[in-house]
Amino acid sequence: MSKHMEMETENFKFFQHKECEFFPCHEVKDKAKFNCLFCYCPLYVLGENCGGNFRYTENGVKDCTLCGIPHSTGGYDYIMDRFKEVIEMVKKEPEERDEEE
């Protein structure tokens, strides 16, 4: 069993920075449940495959203003479940690692 699974609480999954100039950075019904832990969503890099509510602006920039997944209850688990896709995306092939050494 991993150390993560042995935890008695899940407090590490939630952080709130009420003094932030942008808090909350998205419109929400309940500010008390707004999670700032993933201020910048690690799944942004997945583009259309992130699973969130996004749009692309006229100049092609991904706009996640309407997405609340990283800031929601359950957002931590959602992101951690999908994070392996980000790791695979940035993983170097063995040949590339050998070239750097």
C-alpha positions, 0 to 999 in steps of 0.5 A: 500500500502506498504512503498516499493510501495510508493517509488518515485525511485528504487535507493535502488535496485542498488549498485556498489562497483567499488573499490572492488578487484573483480569488476566485479566478472563476465564477463559483457558487460556493467560494468555501469549496474553491480549491487553489491547489492547481492554480494552473491546470497541469492538464492544459498541455493535453489540449482538446483531450484535457476533459475540461470545459474550454474553448479556443480563442480567435487567435488559437489560444486555449481559454479555460475560463469556464472550466472549474475542474481543477478548483472543484471538489474531486478536482485533485483526483481527476487531475491525478488520474489523468496526469499519467497522460501528461507524463507520457507526453513529455517523456523522452525516448531512450535515444534522446536521453542517450544523446544528452549524456 
